[in-house]
Amino acid sequence: AWEDWQWVDQMLSTLPHAQREVFELILAELDTKEIADLLGKTPATIRQNLAHGRRRLKENLGKDYQIDSARKRRKEDIP
């Protein structure tokens, strides 16, 4: 488990400060409104930082490690 957190920390370290800060607060289980209030930003700005950060993390992960949580399985996809 420690190695997993080290890996997450290493991946987050590739993000710009604002995006990294938002991701760390998400991992601390705060929601976007709470983060916005804490950082003095709007919830829209927090969502934008998350979107940009996700895109950057996917790019950094490369094609060897795919994240596809949004994909929904269709009945014909299930064996």
Summary of the structure (lengths in Angstrom):
residues: 79
radius of gyration: 15.0
end to end distance: 31.6
largest distance: 48.7
contacts: 162
relative contact order: 0.12
helix: 66%
strand: 0%
